[in-house]
Amino acid sequence: MTAPAPLTIDDLAPRLDGTAVIDVRTPAEYGSGHIPGAYNVPLDRLDEALPALRVLAEKSELVVVCASGARSTTASGRLAGEGIAAASLDGGTSAWAGAGHALDRPAGGRAVWPMERQVRLAAGSLVVLGVLLDLALPGARVLSLLIGGGLVFSALTNTCGMAAVLSKLPYNRRRPGDGGLESTLGRLTERAAAN
């Protein structure tokens, strides 16, 4: 199965109530503001949600969203490979908010940089560090070369190992008491049963 064509904000807005929106950002990004009614299933845990998403897709339209559309496009492709139709939202939550639509912000949610920005900061910092270290330790610029190579590989494969590592940091994890992925999967199952 091939992934459905991406949806635009104008496609999604009028049918939001009947659509299951799956937000594949980190829990902290989700907590800083998400499309109303969206379910948080982080991209690195998508495989765990396949059974619930498969059942829900039989009863409801699925739309996958992230900050900009890159991770949701990856998720949409992975779901299509499992026989689950889920369109990606073109432009993600950034485009949704930019078009004047509200974002839900849970109590206690804090602003967290989008993962793409975190990756740019970490990669840029490591490149600068490699160049500066090379002044004191000749050959340390290899670090910069490795980071550059990793970024090229990331672009060619549409994957990002650095994002996978950064998503494990404490500020990108779920807040205690929010129920975690298990709670989200339970709500997805309840929604499928109600449809």
Secondary structure, DSSP 4 states (H G I P E B T S, - for coil): -PPPPPBPHHHHGGGGGGEEEEE-S-HHHHHT-B-TT-EE--GGGHHHHHHHHHHHHHHSEEEEE-SSSHHHHHHHHHHHHTT---EEBTTHHHHHHHTT---B--TT------HHHHHHHHHHHHHHHHHHHHHHSTTTTHHHHHHHHHHHHHHHHT--HHHHHHTTSGGGSPPTTS-HHHHHHHHHHHHHHH-
